[in-house]
Amino acid sequence: MGAQWKAKHRETAANAKGKVMGKLSKEIQIAAKSGADPDMNPRLRLAIVQAKKASMTRETLERAIRKGAGLDGDTVQYHAVSYEGFAPHQVPLIVECLTDNVNRTVAQIRVLFRKGQLGASGSVAWDFNHVGLIEATPEGDADPEMAAIEAGAQDFEEGEEEGSTLFITDTTDLDAVQKALPEHGFTVTSAKIGYTPKNPVSAAGLSAEALAEVEAFLEAIDENDDVQNVYVGLTD
């Protein structure tokens, strides 16, 4: 449910566009390390699609690509780090970060988790499935169930954006499925390795006050500049 939760709050955080652009710029830079040509670099191609949807300027986009590819000699070394723990009321989550300063990031994450519980590596991951996540939009009346079967996805559910579908795959099938989906009437807008919860906490089982505490905690985590993805074990 993490991806859907995040989308809901992205809309209300429109005034934080700078933070969104920062996250997109990092993703572009990481992707561009494998090559500056989007035609030869699927991850970069998808990152560019997401950046354009968010109205990133051409100048900013090109600068991020050149920086990531080392074309200007001023590359920044980002490190991928993840943290596991619980939001208030024992809602499990996995937080993925991209940072140029791990010490700074861990200090910030520890402060953010004061209202929750920061766990050791592996303390929460066992309660999530490690999967491929592909967001795609249909062309015409394309059927998501048929597309999932034909393309080789494990499952599908409603995507972040209205009318879109999230296809869930084995991690090893991510590339093959995203290449196959266009043949079945879907345009891929994002593809990544991520997590889905095995035993999510039901939001309906929380009081309005408790749910507000959880959502405030998740918003604070998601707004951190180094945080790229937040996967949450919470369902409607």
Secondary structure as UniProt FT lines:
FT   HELIX           2..12
FT   HELIX           14..16
FT   HELIX           17..32
FT   TURN            33..34
FT   TURN            38..40
FT   HELIX           42..53
FT   TURN            54..55
FT   HELIX           58..69
FT   STRAND          79..87
FT   HELIX           88..90
FT   STRAND          91..99
FT   HELIX           102..112
FT   HELIX           113..115
FT   STRAND          117..119
FT   TURN            121..124
FT   HELIX           125..127
FT   STRAND          128..138
FT   TURN            140..141
FT   HELIX           144..151
FT   STRAND          155..158
FT   TURN            162..163
FT   STRAND          165..169
FT   HELIX           171..173
FT   HELIX           174..180
FT   HELIX           181..184
FT   STRAND          186..197
FT   STRAND          201..202
FT   HELIX           203..205
FT   HELIX           208..222
FT   TURN            225..226
FT   STRAND          227..232
FT   STRAND          234..235
//
